Each structure stands twice: as structure tokens, then as C-alpha cells.
Amino acid sequence: MLAHATYGRYGPDMKKDTLLAHKGRKPSANHGVVNPPVYHASTIVYPTVAALKAAQASRHQPGAVTYGRHGTPTTFALEDAMAALEGGFRAATLPSGLAAICAALLAFVKQGDHVLMVDSVYGPSRAFATGMLKNMGVETSFYDPMIGAGIAALIKPNTKVVFTEAPGSLTFEVQDIPAIAKAAHAAGAVVLMDNTWAAGYFFSPFAHGVDVSIHAATKYVVGHSDAMLGLVVTNEQHFMTVKNAVAGLGYCAGPDDIYLGLRGLRTMGVRLKQHYATGLHLARWLQQRPEVERVLHPALPDAIGHAFWKRDFTGACGLFSCVLKPASEAAVAAMLDGMSLFAMGYSWGGFESLILHVEPNKIRTVKPFDAAGPVLRLHAGLEDPDDLIADLRGGFERLAKVK
Ligand SMILES: *Cc1c(COP(=O)(O)O)cnc(C)c1O
């Protein structure tokens, strides 16, 4: 068995870029090979009855390989690296980001419980809460993303989970996570966060009161639009609750996809810095355009929750939105249909730029998003920003030609 690489907390002495390069691998345990091997495994065999019993007793302990579904050294390498990056205790790997969200929610609720979920949450997270969780007898209420400490008034005796996501999907409100966590903890609720946007790199969830940090690793961890993957990182207190739920639901991810996640992680820091620079450059350019009403980018001073971004985040990824001045659907279609570099499609976090016409008010229930014109969500990829600007300029010219 490959000796297990590393576990637990890492001192403040090591910076995130160093962690990304070094955690979750141990060449000395692997013939000097830099990267961990990809284990394809289901059955694990044992030489004796005693060894089999010992393995069963150590199930879910750090590094224990007991069955393919429970993880192999390939799985543990990714989990170690991600837990180290976020300053968490341990992590669990899932086949998609949505699976990670659902398993993390199911870990903490039972019939009769109540969940508080941010109104700007990723659409499928909301659909899971109002669909399957509701059918199981779990009630969800949605709250204003800018509620902050005011969440205390919404917490009921049966509130078990406060689900956060910062910034919000589509409209990028930055939540006051420490204030929400403080109120939640005072009432005995667990704080879950969808931390996909910051990728564990621009926001350290555990230092800000989060108990369980959830990732669509499909996005920046994989980083190349070629695999689906989810991760849940927890503090020490909540790890076994999450691991037992993930294992009990039968979730596991394929070894080759996990390897793509590990490989993506090694360059995630440099990629994110470039996505940040290009995204902000495009956001500032868009602010100057006459067709644009407002740019929704957490790093811009007029962003909703900008003060919290400035206080708690160390950067921004390439995903943001802008609100156009009122324009017809045909005009928006003329703009988007003719883009040559920006492609239209769901998901994000790869090396390529994306653009999408989104409709936040079709999903919100508590806090309608105030926008008179169409909302475009952009993902700034790794292309040269000048070329991206030329593509957007061409788009605005097409937009202006259609009434
Ligand atoms: C994409 C996304 C997810 C879901 O991830 P998948 O891997 O596509 O299932 C969850 N949360 C956020 C914020 C996302 O953008």
C-alpha cells in the first residue's frame, strides 16, 4: 500500500501556492515518481481473516484502503491536498459538485428539520431543497444574501443547517460569512458553504466560521472542462458525519477523474491569478460601455457586499455578470450568436471564455434581483484580454443594430 501522504492542518508557515504544489503527493513512497499513481480498484483482498477484520475496523480512518468505493490512495491524495489548501481537517470526494452539495445537506438533516438557504444559491441546490428535501419532510426557507447577523431572527428551534454561497450564483452578492456563522453557531446550527467561486484559494472558509466547505471541483480544480468532480472539506468535528453520509449514499468518483482533479490543482494558483486579472480587466472595460447598466463583480467598489469581499477574500475568479441597458431578446441573441471566442454553455472554470444570458429572477423567491435589462454572465478564460475585448466589442456592435 502506498504510504499515506499527509493529513490534518497545515501551519500558517506554508502559503497556498506551496500547498498546491506539494500536498497530496509523496514521491519517496512511489519510486520517486512526482505524481501519485492512479489506482483502479473495487475489491481489496486480504491475506488473513485477522487482516480483513483489522481493515474493516479501520474503515474511514486516514489512508485506510478497504474498498474501492471508500477511496484509494489516488482519492486520498486529492482529499489531502484540498483539505490542506482550505485549512480543513479532511475531505470527501464525490462524482460532481451537485452530488457534494446534496450529500453534505443530507448528512445533517432528518425529517422535521429546517434549513436556511441563501436566495442567491446555485439553482440546482435550491431545486434539491425544494424537491427531495421537502419530500423527506425537511423544510427550507430562503434568506436575503445580505442578511448578515440578521439571520438570527430566521433561525428556528429545528434549524440544523445554514447554507451559504459567496458570492451568489449569477448576481455575485458577497455574504458576511463570519456574521452568519456566529449567529448559526449560537443556535447550534451547522454552517455549510458552496465555496466553488473562490475555489478554496481566494477564501479560507474555516478561518471565517464555516464548518463544511463544498466544491464543484468540476470548475477550477479540474480547470480544463474535461471532468466532473465534487469535494466536501470539513472541520474535525463534522468529518465523520459527512464521510458516513457520502459512504452510505454510495458516492465515489472515478480514478481518472480524480487524477485530473489532482493534476488541475497543481496549476490552479497561477490559473486563478490570470482569471482574476483578465476578469477584472474585462469588468472595468464593460463599466465604460454605453450598453452596460452595471457590472456585478465583487472586486468593484459598487458591488453588492464589496466590503465583505475586501475584508475576507484575497482575490476573485474569472466569473462575474453584467446588467445591460434594456435590450430585446433578439438584440441579445444577435450579440451572443456571433461571438467568436466567448462560447455559450453551462459550467465554467476551464481555460476558455464563456458568456451566457441568465435570468436570476426566475429562481429567486425572497429578494428579487433589481435589473431592468438583460443579465449576462461571463467567464474570463485564459485568452489574451485584448482579443476578448475585441470579441465583446463586436458583440455590442451587433446588439446595437437590432431593435
Ligand atoms: C457548477 C456548480 C455546481 C455544481 O457542480 P457540478 O460539478 O456541475 O455538479 C455547484 N455550485 C456552483 C456554485 C456551481 O457553479
The ligand as a MOL file (V3000), in Angstrom:
LIG
                    3D

  0  0  0     0  0            999 V3000
M  V30 BEGIN CTAB
M  V30 COUNTS 15 15 0 0 0
M  V30 BEGIN ATOM
M  V30 1 C -21.3760 24.1890 -11.2550 0
M  V30 2 C -21.7170 24.4760 -9.8510 0
M  V30 3 C -22.1210 23.4670 -9.0030 0
M  V30 4 C -22.3680 22.0550 -9.4720 0
M  V30 5 O -21.2180 21.4130 -9.8980 0
M  V30 6 P -21.2800 20.1790 -10.9300 0
M  V30 7 O -19.9400 19.5910 -10.8280 0
M  V30 8 O -21.6310 20.7600 -12.2460 0
M  V30 9 O -22.3530 19.2510 -10.4030 0
M  V30 10 C -22.3350 23.7850 -7.6790 0
M  V30 11 N -22.2000 25.0290 -7.2190 0
M  V30 12 C -21.8240 26.0450 -8.0100 0
M  V30 13 C -21.6740 27.4120 -7.4390 0
M  V30 14 C -21.5830 25.8020 -9.3580 0
M  V30 15 O -21.2610 26.8230 -10.1510 0
M  V30 END ATOM
M  V30 BEGIN BOND
M  V30 1 1 1 2
M  V30 2 1 2 3
M  V30 3 2 2 14
M  V30 4 1 3 4
M  V30 5 2 3 10
M  V30 6 1 4 5
M  V30 7 1 5 6
M  V30 8 2 6 7
M  V30 9 1 6 8
M  V30 10 1 6 9
M  V30 11 1 10 11
M  V30 12 2 11 12
M  V30 13 1 12 13
M  V30 14 1 12 14
M  V30 15 1 14 15
M  V30 END BOND
M  V30 END CTAB
M  END
